[in-house]
């Protein structure tokens, strides 16, 4: 468990359009097998250490003719940001995807000493 001093907790959030492959014929819509999309996300201000990041699907437009498969995660989390990652595989066809994220961690305070 991570313990954070309550007076300096920072919460940042956002929504990211990850891809829209239906109109462009991109590989998430037309391809098969393992596929991945990444998008770098920057926090509005840096954290003191890498925060906890939670990601979720907010829009998922998929073809109904195959099983729905997705792996969604935050990778390479640093004090400044992270990589939002969406993976699918086999015959799943995804036209577009939008993700939301929430980061919680310790931020600097005006009471911090700069030595």
N, C-alpha and C positions, 0 to 999 in steps of 0.2 A: 504494500500500500504506500502511496506517495502522500506525504504530509506537506501541506502548504499553509504558510502563515495567512490567516484570514484577511488581514488588512491589505494584502497585495495580490489578490487573486485577479487574474485577467481572463475574461471570456471573450473570445472572438468567434465569429460565425460567418458563413457565406454560402452561396449557391453558385455552382459552376456548370455551364453547359459543356459536357464532355465531348460529344460528337453528334452529328446529324448526317448519317450516311445514306439515308433513303434517297434524297434528292441527287446526291453526287455519285451514287453507285459504289460507295466505299466498302471496304472489306468486312466491316461489322454487319453489313446488310447482305452483301453478295458472297462473302467468303464462307469457309468452313474450317474446322480444325481450331487449334489454339490461336486466339487473337487477343491483343492487348492495346489499350489506350492509356496514356499518362498525361497528366496536366500539372505543371508546377503551380502551387498556390503560395502566395505570400501573406503573412499576417499583417494586420494594420499597424502593429508595432511589435518589436521583438520581446520575447519572453526571457527570463533570467536563465532558464534551462529548457530543454525541449518539453513542450506541454503534452498532455494527453489529447489525442485527436480522435473524434468519432465521426464516421461517415455514414451516409444513408442515401438511398435512392429517393429522389423526389419526382422524377419522370422517367418512365421506361416504356418505350414504344417498340413492341416486339411482334414478330410474326407468330400467329397461332398454330402454324403447321408443324412445329417442332417443340421439343422440351425447352423450357426456359432455364438457362444456366448463366450464372454470374458470380464472380468473385470480386468484391469491392473492398479496397483497403487504402489506408494511408501508409506510405513508405517514406523512408529517409526524412523523418521528422527532425527538424532542427529548431533553434530559437527563432529563426526568421520565417520558416515555412515548411512545406512538405510536398510530396508528390501524391496526387490523387490518382489511383490506379483502378481501372475496370478491365476485367478479363472475362472472356467467354470461350467456349470450345464446342466441338462437334458440329452439329447442324443448326445450332441456335442462330437466329437472324434478328439482329437488333437494329432498328431504324435510327433511333436516337436515344440519348440518355442524358439526364441532368442529375447532379448529385448535390447534396447539402453536406456541410461539415460544421463541427463545433470543436473548438480548442479551449482547454481549460488548463491554466498553469500559473506559476508565479511570475509576476512582472516587477519591474523596478518601482521604487517609491521615491518621492522627493525627500524622504528622511534617510535614504541610503547615503552612506559616507563614501566619498570618492578619495581614496588614499593613493 
